[in-house]
């Protein structure tokens, strides 16, 4: 072997050794100071501290479920008991968040006009509403006509969202989404029968979204459209994981809908400081029933942050491959490894890398 070949071997050996040292340092030393403990009570089983108000809310998962008793709680079959859930740190730093509705609003899953219709025969407009068919939507707006501003804005939002979601919803080329836009909450409630705290409601199978004019309407629309576009990628027998669905919907709401929830920044700061749920617990949570507002906001923020990290971690189809693995009912670590490779072969490795990136932005490239 000539001297040049030997030098090449030595060079690449040093490169690999330095890479391994770097990975060891940020995945172990940087996380060694985090205080961890187990809690006695499941924070998602207590009763809400107070009834939700009538405005801002966190939109919920895209799959239709029966509407339970109480303030819009989500009911899904629990994959694992949550009594053993672990926290990295208590979330005492975010206790001052104002009390607002945090539970999602879902339709009852009954057969609706849009669900029974075909794309060639759209349901008639409700009394007092005008109808307009656009490339991707059938828009119903209260009044004498559907404004060009509304239809143009909705179509622009769709185009922006497809930058992230086109692989998950190819059906949008052939099927339209039905949007019912009321001028007031009173009309919205008469149309849907929803309670006063509801800011909007959606039906994934019917491809329907109902909302009314408010400061949060555009964000609600982006969030709920994400559920319709993304959750349909998963079969009804194996729906999208709640953390992934809500994390992606909050990401699209913020990044594409330019409507970042005002509670998000404070919770991300708490996560950066070490608060939050262990990822092994986060991905097992399949129900937010009875959760208090602070816990739910922290859970949403962490789901959003992890999804954002996965989207930014690698360009190309990595996130799609990861979701496809989950759709095929593969364990989360296996789907993660097949999509992203080493060192992401287990959730604890993802957690170390994600938390390091929260502080530095050095892995995903997201500016701090």
Buried (B, 14 or more C-beta within 10 A) or exposed (E): EEEEEEEEEEEEEEEEEEEEEEBEEBBEEBBEEEEEEEEEEBBBBEEBEEEBEBBBBBBBBBBBBEBBEBBBBBBBEEEEEBEEBBBBBEBEBBEEBEBBBBBBBBBEBEEBEBBEBEEEEBBEBBEBBBBBEBEBBBBBBBEEEBBEEBBEEBBEBBEBBBEBBBBBBEEBEEEBBBBBBBBEBEBBBEBBEBBEBBBBBBBBBBBBBBBBBBEBBBBBBBBBBBBBBBBBBBEEEEBBBBBBBBBBBBBBBBBBBEBBBEBBEBBBBBBBBBBBBBBBBBBBBBBBBBBBBBBBBBBBBBBBBBBBBBBBBBEEEBBBBBBBBBBEEBEBBBBBBBBBEEBBBBBBBBBBBBBBBBEEEEBBEBEE
